[in-house]
Amino acid sequence: MDQFHNSQEEEQAYLDNALDGISKQLYKEEGLLEERLDALITSGKEMWDESNHSVADFDKLVEMNQYLSQYTSDTTNYNITKKKIAQLKRLEKSPYFGRFDFKEEDYADAEKIYIGIGTLSDAKTSEIIIYDWRAPISGMFYSCELGKGDYKSPNGKIIGEIFLKRQYKIVDTELKYFFDSSITINDEILQEVLSHNASSKMKNIVETIQKEQDVIIRDTENELLIVQGVAGSGKTSIALHRIAFLLYEGLSYKLKRNNIIIISPNLAFSNYISSVLPELGEENVEQLTLEEVFAKFLPSRLRRETREEQLERLILTQGKKMSQREQRAIEFKGSTEFVEILNRFIKYYEKNDIKFKDIYYDGKIVVNGELIRDFFLNDKINMPLVKRLQRIESMIFNKVEPFQKDRQERILSVVDKCDNHPFDKQEYSRLLAMKEARRLKDYIQLFTIQDYVKMYGLLFENKQLFLKIAKGLKLPEDIDEILETTSNMFKKGYLAYEDCAPLLYLKIKLEGNEMFGEVRQTVIDEAQDYYPMNYHIFKLLFKDAKFTILGDFNQSVEKNGSNEIYDDIEKILKKKKRVKVTLNKGYRSSFEINAFNKGILGKTSEAIAFERHDEEPLIKKMDSIELMEETIIEDVQALRKQGFESIALICKTMEEAKGIFQRLRDRISCRVIDDIDGDYKSKLTIMPTYLAKGLELDGVLVYNASNVNYNTEFDKRLLYIACTRPLHRLYVYHAGDRSKYLLRS
């Protein structure tokens, strides 16, 4: 029997052994789960039946806490077992995907290292049958070729030699095939994986992690990790696998899921990526959009413009003078210059606009207003303005307290001399003292309570003050109009989206923030769409966190992108240990679609396309909009017959998308993208360009890419975003002359 068949038999035997081990562990854990469920039900019933539900009795409260502690412990044990069962069931379907044989220096025999999405050990011998892909030794599978190899273990660097590297395709416990390779991930596996249809949810990529991606995933040294990656380079997948890795390493770094947060571009994207961490055996971490951050902090009394509304406004008014001014206003309010203006304004305000008053009580001066002001301005511990004022308020009440007691005693002595009064003497004197204290507090809070919303409005309302504070800084040429427009909207209770970040910055600088104090790792996706102001906010919100920043400046929406955005991020976040990594290889789209998209950019691109070949993109000229929409319906039906499931019709704006939906809804099963629902399989999804970012689809149909509809640099970026979404098919339609950006494609 030849070597291949020997290997085939050996591999099948190893798989059978692994599956047997998984089956036995599943049986054991499922039995344990039943026991732990019984224990949980029992402790819950005991807590309800035996403990006192009133907290008035301290002894009973202690007793109830003991029951609660047992119930919490039983709940934790139950959830741990349930999670382990889920991981074993995932492991059972495809126990491992890779193997390498490693001989450590000074050891005679090589060890077979099988790599999967979780760890499996022999119940009797404790020998590891399958290594978790995140284990230190597993890193060699991704980073090393045949020959010399090493990895960092808890006991130091381990050096040795790799003799064999093998990759497997196991589906529903069945070994489909395997092959040997000298490089980390063979193109054959990548070709096979990338040729699949897209899913309505992002999938894990543990089988196909590339060497440069693995370096990012396993980085634990840097406080700031910046990834500039071309479209389809796997940035978001890498970030999620990095989170899974950090959670795996959590015992070493004291990191739990509540210590990690993802800043996501929109809710639809959050939903799209929500299955990756559970697939990897980890619970999802908190995801927030910037709009959700604004909702947590900013007052509801202001009507806030959404990001979608802002983009619609900018896209629909392109070419108009008003649009150019609005764009300049957005860039200015997001700039480092405006951050400096707000910082100067805070200093000006605390020195000039807080009117400290003399504090009197019972006709006697207790604290001099000038002394209060001096104490306030002599801030040697850099405490936020509002907290300093709160401290002053407490200090004043402490000074007033002896006067209050003296007055209360005098009132009581007067009341004691009154005969036949219908009231309780002590209660009467107490009520008088309370009334006096409330009046005093209202008086003190005339200067200790500051409204940051009114402060922000004042900055734009008083032009002379604004120009005085901004002296020496570069301002937009139409700053007068920007000030007037902002002031008028603010007076009407309307907050433009570009004012949300500066207002939040002002609030945090004035009041401080402890909301995200436990966050130790912050992942920010679509980094190119944020302004310096946003990164100053991230620095304030996540002050104790390390950062993973992912972006592609070619996919900026309303502003021209360049590598300079990462320079700004480094300057703002000021992390000592930092690194920037560039990913130039795109894996999502076919070679033909990638080549097409380079033409849209119209500049020398460093992007390298993975050589997975498919059909050429089609540009279809239509004689009318009606014919275009009829052709779109026919093309969608044809793509469905070819087996493609996730198909999107990408329009320029949400307004356009909703209009098309109304015209097509009775002729084909379709839907307009919902900000939360991410199911792209069941129906044709109609969406605006800017909400397509980060998504991966089987086929994309771009609606009316005419030269009228896509003519500006802004339009070019939107068109590029739309055309970089598909894996397999790209159809671009236009009525009239096609966009000038398609002439190069």
Secondary structure, DSSP 8 states (H G I E B T S, - for coil): --HHHHHHHHHHHHHHHHHHHHHHHHHHHHHHHHHHHHHHHHHHHHHHHHS-S-SSSHHHHHHHHHHHHHHHHHHHHHHHHHHHHHHHHHHHHS--SEEEEEEETT-SS-EEEEEESS-EE-TTT--EEEEETTSGGGHHHHH--SEEEEEEETTEEEEEEEEEEEEEEEETTEEEEEEE-SSSS-HHHHHHHHTS---SS----TTT--HHHHHHHT--S-SEEEEEE-TTS-HHHHHHHHHHHHHHTHHHHT--GGGEEEEES-HHHHHHTTTHHHHTT----EEEEHHHHHHHHS-TTSEE--HHHHHHHHHHTTTSHHHHHHHHHHHHHTSHHHHHHHHHHHHHHHHHT-----EEETTEEEE-HHHHHHHHH--SS---HHHHHHHHHHHHHHHHHHHHHHHHHHHHHHHHT--S-SS-HHHHHHHHHHHHHHHHHHHHHHHH---HHHHHHHHHH-HHHHHHHTTTS---TTHHHHHHHHHHHHHTTEE-HHHHHHHHHHHHHHH---TTTT--EEEE-SGGG--HHHHHHHHHHTTT-EEEEEE-GGG-SSS---THHHHHHHHHH--SSEEEEEE-EE-SS-HHHHHHHHHHHTS----EE--------EEEEESSHHHHHHHHHHHHHHHHHTT---EEEEESSHHHHHHHHHHHTTTS-EEE--SS----SSSEEEEEGGG-TT--EEEEEE---BTTTS-SHHHHHHHHHHHTSEEEEEEEEEESSB-GGGTT-
